[in-house]
Amino acid sequence: MIYGEILAGGKGTRMGNLDMPKQFLTLQGKPIIIHTIEKFILNSRFDKILVATPKEWIHHTNDIISKWIGTEERIVVIQGGADRNETIMNGVRFIAETYGLCEEDVIVTHDAVRPFVTHRILQENIDAALEYGAVDTAIPAFDTIIEVGENGLITDIPIRDKMFQGQTPQSFNVKRLMEVYEGITPEQKAILTDACKMFVLRGHQVKVIRGEVFNGKITTPYDLKTAEALFEDKRVTK
């Protein structure tokens, strides 16, 4: 089976002093998370679409899905985890316990606050996950990337031609993801904020597919204003 998992477990503290997580803020009059869910619904290859949200926001999430989308049997709202990777793994555990696991099962994980993901990106993630078992979405780095030490001094300037900026989706063979996660130490789990890095550390290949500049993450008030402006560009919103 092919699963989507929309990661909405965070609280969005960088958005400022809000009374709700950023994924529930409105964009063009509609909650950001609903825009994202709609992109997954339009792809008929998804058998189930998991929406992982903070425990205290599960009821609200179900309410807005009912209001804006209506009945969609593929959508299941589940509880998110303490961090990004635990949220992903909550989805994996739910799949294992509810549907069981098959060798070819894949999961496409995506930030709830990246509402401009395209059909092409989703399709290529599914195809690459089936072939490679681990996939990242990224765009070339347009600016020079510098590595800075704790003393505030530059420690390295990598060759820009080899540098990419990571986005989501990140997609995986479900069984392999479980094996990789169980194979890293508690200390590694505490510092690894990126699921693909777990695969790299365990010696697995990760396929990179091309993202889009506009497939950005809405993290700050400036990002939200930019997203509002992007809706004027029909090439982005279609």
Protein Blocks (a to p, Z undefined) as FASTA:
>chain_A
ZZddddfkbgolmnopcfbdfklpceehiafklmmmmmmmmpmkbmbdcddddfklmmmm
mmmmmmmnopafkbccddddfblklmmmmmmmmmmmmnopafklccddddfklmkbcfkl
mmmmmmmmmmnopacdddddfbdcddddfkopafbdcdfklpccddddddddfklmmmmm
mmpcfklmmmmmbfklmmmmnopacddddddfklcccfbfklmmmmmmmmmpmklmZZ
